[in-house]
Amino acid sequence: MESSLISNDHVSEVLLKVGDQDEFLHWVRNEHPDWNVKAMGHLLYKVSGLTPSSWKVLQSAHNMINYIDRADRVAREETVLGDFDQSVNRVTSVQSLFPDLNGDGLTLSIKEKPFNVNDLDLRGRIKLNEQFDEPATPHATFMATLSAGAGNTSSFARGAAWASMVTTSDFNRLLPDEGESLLNLEVTVQNHSYGVGLENYYGIESSEYDRECLENPSILHVFSSGNQGMGTPTTGTYAGLPGWANLTGQFKVSKNTLSVGSSDRFGRVVSMSSRGPAHDGRVKPELIAFGDAGSSEAAAVVSGISLLVQQDYKTLYGELPDAALVKSILLTGAQDTGRPHVDYET
C-alpha cells in the first residue's frame, strides 16, 4: 500500500483507493460501522470519522487498500482580477489574421464556481447543467471571459475562443469529473484555475486525472501552476528549498495534463508564479503565458488557445486531435524564455 505525505495520526478524513470494493465495503460494514464511507468514483472512497486507532487500522489494511491520500483540502481561486491585454500572447493577431478561427463548435468547461450566466460576453453560448445552482463568482466569470468572451462589452473582453460554448463544473470535487459527463456536454478543454496549497507528490487525484486523460484522449485539462513561486515546500523530495517545487496541488503534477505558469508582458516569469520540478524531477509547469495578476489568467488564455488548435485540426482532418498532440503543439510552438532550453520555471 502506498501513502501520500500524510503523517498526522489524528487525521479524521482520508481518500482511499481500494483494490476490491466489495471486499472493502464488507470489511467496513462488519468491523467498522462507525466510519462514514462515501463513494467518490471507481474504487475511490472518502472515509471520515476516523480516530487515531482507526487510522492505524487503515494503514495496516494493505491487502484491501492501495493508496491513502489527503481529503480535507479546499480549493481556492488563484488570481487578483484586473485588466488583461490579449495582444501579449498574440491572440489579437490571430483574431485579425484568421477570423474564422474562433472556437466555434467546441465547448470549454470552467471548473471552479459558476460564472455569471447573464454576462453579455457569454450569453447565448452557455451549456447549462446542475452546477449552476450556486451563486456566480467574479473570478469564474473573468476566467470564462479570458478564454471565450465575445467582446460585446469591450474589445478587452474578447477571449481567444470567442465563439465557443462554455459550461461550468464545481471545484469542491478535486477529483476529475467523470469523463462521460464531460463528453455529454461535448467538452474538449477544461480550465482549472485554483489551488489548495503547496503539494508535490503523485497522489490519487494525479493518478485519476491521468486515467481520465487516457480514457478520454480528446479532452485537455489545463491547470494554473499557482501563485506561490517564493514558497518553500515542507515535505517531499525538495523540502526546505525556497522557490522550488511549489505547485499548489498534487493534481497539477499529473503527467497527461498541462500546467501553466504566469509571465509579465515581456515574457519574463513573474515572481509569484509557482515553479517545479515535480516530485520525480519532471518539468512543471510546461509553459508560461501572460498573466501578471496570477497563473489563473495564464491558464485561462491557454485554455482558449487550446480550443483554437483543436478547431484548426478538426477543420483540416475532420476529427479532434488527442490532447497529447495539442499539448505538444503548444510546447513546441512556444517561444523559449528565461533560462535557455528546458527549465522548471517557464
Order of alpha helices (4+ residues) and beta strands (2+ residues): beta-beta-alpha-beta-beta-alpha-beta-beta-alpha-beta-alpha-beta-alpha-beta-beta-alpha-beta-beta-beta-alpha-alpha
